[in-house]
Structure formats: C-alpha cells, structure tokens
C-alpha cells in the first residue's frame, strides 16, 4: 500500500509562503530556490513561531543521531544562506532573531493555511532546552545571560524601528506563548508592573524623559479599576537589573510586566512596548508607537488602552472615555513637567525645590496645565515645603490642588493631597475621608492614597480597615519605604505586635540604615515587655542618628535598667525646646513611667501646636496607662474626634 501523502503545511509570513509538505518557498507567488539544510532550519522555525529554537534542536533536525559533524559551522552556514534568501539582516532582523548562546526565534507574524497541520507543531520547548527569554523582537538577550551587548528593550526597539519604516507609525508583533496556539485565550492577568522604559536617545540627560514616560504609562494603567498596577517606585528597583522576569514577577507579585524603550529626537518620540507573562516569561504582545511630542499624551493613553485590550480587562465607560480623550500639550510644557516629576520622586528637600521650579516653569508657559498644578501640590508634601511650618505648607497645597481639579476632575492625586491636609491640618474628619475615597475611586492603584487613608483609619480607631488599606499600599509599592514602615505602624496600633515586629524587621532588611525603624521595633518590644531588646533597638537607632548621647544612655541602662534609660532619655531631650514629634516622644516615655501629669503636659503641648502627632492619642499603645485620666478624656474631647465604632451612643 502506498504511503499517505504528508498533509499540506503552508505558512505565510511577509511576502513569503513556505509549503513544508512539498519543500518549496515562494515570494510574491514566485518560486525561490531554497533546499537542504537551510530549508530545514526555516521549517523548524516556522513550526515554532515566536518560540526559542535551540541550537541543539537544530542539530537534532539537521543531522541524525551519531553523525559526526562540526555542527556550529554547519548551522551558521545554513542560517547565512536562509537569511540571504529572505533578505534578512542578522543585526536588524525582520524574520529570524538570534538569542545569543541559546538559539534563534522566528519573530515575524505567521499565518497557516492548514491549521490542522500547524497545531501539533506548536509545543512548549522541552525542559532540557534553555528557556526563552522575555522578548518581543529581534536579537533579544535573556536577562540572566551575562556579557550581552544589548538589553531586551533595546533590541525590541530595533525591530520596532524596522516595522515603523515598513508599515507606518504603529506596528504590531504577535508572539504566541510557548505551548499555546495563537487562537487561544491569553492567561488571566489581573496585576502588572511597568518596568522602567529604557532611554535610547543616546543622551543620559534624557533619563528624566524615559522615567517620566514610565510614570505616565503606569498612571494611565493605574486608572483601570480591574487591574492592580505596581507603583513605579517599586518597579524602578529593577532598573538595569539582571534578574529574570519570573524573578521580578515573584518579587513584585504580578502576573505580567510591561517593558520597552523610549527614543526622543527633537519633537518626535517613539515608544516600544511589550507585554510579557511574568511566571513563564511568555510574550503576549508588542507594538511600537511614534508621534509628534505634542501628541505624547494621546500616545500614552493608546498604549494603556492597547494593553487593556490584550489582557481582556473590562473597562468601565468612564475609564474608556479617559483613555480615548484627545490630548495635546506644548512640548516645552511637557518637558518641564517631566523634569518636575523626576525631581519630585526623589522626595527630598532639594528634589522638592527643583520639582517646584519645573512645575512653575510649565505653568508660566501654560497656566491651564492641570498636571503641573497637581505636581505643585504634591511637591509641597514631598520635600518642597522645607523650612515652612505645616500650616504654611497646607496653604500652599490647597490652592494648586483645587485648581488642578477645576481643570481636570479626573485626576486622583489632588484629591489625595487635599485629603492629607484636611486630616492633619484642618482636622476635618468627614472631609478627609471623602477626599481619600474619591482619590481611590479615580485611581485604585494610587499608593499614597491608600497609605494616607490607612493613617486616617488608625486615627479613627478602625484598626482592621487601617491594616487592610496599608497592606494594599504595600502590595502596590512593595519596595517603598513609607508603605512598608506605615504597615508596621498600623499593625502596632492594632495591637498585633508579632505581626508588627515581622513587618518592621522586613522593612529593616530593605532599609538597614534608617534609625526610625529601630525606634519602632523598640516600641513593639516595650509592649511585649522585652525591655532588654527595646534598649538594644533604641541604641541602634541612636548610633545611626550619630547621637552623641548614646554612650551616656548605655551607662544609664547599666545602672538603672530600662526605667533608668527612659529617665536619661528625658533628661537629654527636655532642655532642647522640643516640638512636634519630640513632644509626643516625651509623652510616650512619661506614660511608660506611669507619670500621668508629665505625659499629659506634653500631649497638651502637641495639641497647642496643632501637631499631627496629637491625632494618634486614642490608639497609641504606649498611652494605655493614662487613658483613665480626666485630663486625657478632656484632651480627646477638645480635639473633636467623631464617635469611634467602639463607643456607645
């Protein structure tokens, strides 16, 4: 009986058509001479579009087992011939990308005329083979490979540039996941991180622009309520990292990552972006965008909308409208705004001052630029108010925040800034909560809104809600100092001391030189009556502060134990005209000594100063010993707290 003919397997890519059954290649319908090993290489690549084909797999396909051959030279010769026929360039490939030291990948979109024959050939790379790295385009280098010349985002841009020249200002690259047919549904993605976009402008001075574009894309995606988006602060932790995408995904606890490049040339900007499933390092989508700089906001919105479509996140009508609004911005204005973001993110007094300068420069050019007003308000809360009293800072936050919302009611940041001021300066409890909720409704992924709302909930004696909000902030920004520190504090005020201790110790691992964290650990040890450990932690904090009293305090502990240590601390602090947090610290120490009169005197002084520290008097565990004091109850009444959930009508 004659053997059944091999099923027809016809693959189309670019202007080519490959008939694998009949071993023929056509270009625009005209037969092209390609035979032998070069054709076998093409066939293997087409059977696994978008997947890594290792050199070992090529060897097994080209030479039977036991064949003695210098196969590296043979594979190179076959690839050279194949690229010559396809008019493909190894340095700027359209079809075949080299993955150094691993193999090759067919990167062009492929369609199959005989789907039944195609399906069995698209399989996961065998476990024995090197796993594919995260890439959407050419010559992509796995993160773990050392000594590579180009980063993955850089090579992505190379292919993107070629595609732009071929197909206009927007070009797609579809890369199916290993082990998944193109027609199948992508894996469920509910959380993403935007890794720092790589600056390909050839000018390190343009780093602020790439960082700003990363921040803008993160912000756009963060407005999608069904999607959890990690803050740029934590994503920046992996800038230039050699960790693999699965490692990054685990550390950020996300399903997928977005990575890419930014190129700015005069008033043109090009962005490449790719979406990669983190756990398996599988590519889901890639695209390049190019616009005039005045249309950069529309570009950012389009990227966010495309990503939402790729991961099949359902947008609310409001979210959809935000991402299709027509935006135009003066390039000089936007440049100044991005420079402001760059400096403001440093959260230092110098950074805040420079951020304000750039935001004001943007507003001088465009007095109706809402984002710059929002930036001014935020900058005053992130270091720009250095040297001003909190009351003065509050006045300078309110006006630009209100102006920003008048110009663009969709902004979440100004609501968070107003909420912070309403809480700590105005003591407007209902107004603060309303602003916090509005900020979170507009941007469910705004870390500082969740973090500050957690502080509000602590003050309002709603500990479980406070911890939930603080955990949400930490999850959105797992490497942020404040999100981690404040979660420890929320747990401490909730009297969950073991959990608080674990959280603060985890924060110390990330920020080992921050003395405040050791003071917080000491506070927890006090409540656990582990006074030797509390003493050691306080001393560690003083050493980091380079406090000259550390030796004298150590001697006081040797002579009088922890009580002697507290008395010596009071002796050191009282003569220095204490204010704010120092007053609260003195009240803390006197309360630990069961000295209600002195503790209350310092608490009353925090009230007279209108210090934000006053607001935690109802929940601070260290004040438990004085809560029955009539002076304490009177202070709580004067502050004007609303009725707490535990109080009876």
PyMOL commands that set and color helices and strands:
alter all, ss='L'
color gray80, all
select helices_A, chain A and resi 36-47+55-62+71-86+115-119+152-167+204-222+232-238+245-252+293-310+317-323+331-344+349-365+370-384+390-407+413-424+429-442+447-459+463-476+481-493+497-510+515-527+531-545+550-574+580-592+596-608+612-616+621-626+630-639
alter helices_A, ss='H'
color red, helices_A
select strands_A, chain A and resi 10-13+16-19+24-27+30-32+52-54+96-99+103-106+111-112+170-173+191-194+198-199+228-229+256-265+268-277+282-292
alter strands_A, ss='S'
color yellow, strands_A
deselect
rebuild
show_as cartoon
